[in-house]
Amino acid sequence: MRELLEAVADGSLSPAQAEAELNGYVTGDAGRFDAAREQRRGVPEAILAEGKSIEQVIELAETALETTDRALLTRISPAQFEALEASIDETVPGATIDRRETTVRVTMPDYEPPTVDATVGIATGGTVDGPVAAEVEAVCLDAGVTVDRVDDIGVAALSRTIDQIDRLRDADVLIVAAGREGALPTVVAGLVDTPVIGVPISSGYGYGGDGHGALAGMLQSCTVLSVVNIDAGFVAGAQAVLIARAIDAARG
């Protein structure tokens, strides 16, 4: 305790960093940021930008950077990103901003990323699955996992799937995103001996649209398949990261 107080007093540690050390989280006007989640759970807290004001997004991102040296934001709007980018450029010169569709990762200039000796394969059925796949990709890259992404291999033309099957088999973990009836993860899971995580996408229309048909189809898969919620890219990516780390540890 005394060392923390002395560090705050001499300026080598900020009050937010000290609070994170003591409580595991930092409390601000925008809420509490769980700075200790990665140490406790193995995956960092992501900031869900959807539903938050621009000011709240910026505050939480700056808190994440201050306490963990990086920030991961999901479902960010163009207006939120524009404001965040301007704020980061002003307050944290030299920070790296990596935007992938609606997911953004910001790292401090001296941040040293981890490395994991495992590959997560990401497959999508079509172009509409891209934003969720990008969220998956950002989570995996943040953890230091090698990512191999292959897009537009939906089963409407099964040859597109078969053409990529050897590549899919090479991955240690597979995340397969698909909308409509959600058939792609089921088909892939029947052709590989790799753990497969299915992500239903909120595409389609009419009965079973908005991802409900895809979710039902994946839950009823006759091949061995794990399924996350509709559009839950972060959850799928985090689960794959935990599996990848276990594989890395076994190899080591």
Order of alpha helices (4+ residues) and beta strands (2+ residues): alpha-alpha-beta-beta-alpha-beta-alpha-beta-alpha-beta-beta-beta-alpha-beta-alpha-alpha-beta-alpha-beta-alpha-beta-alpha
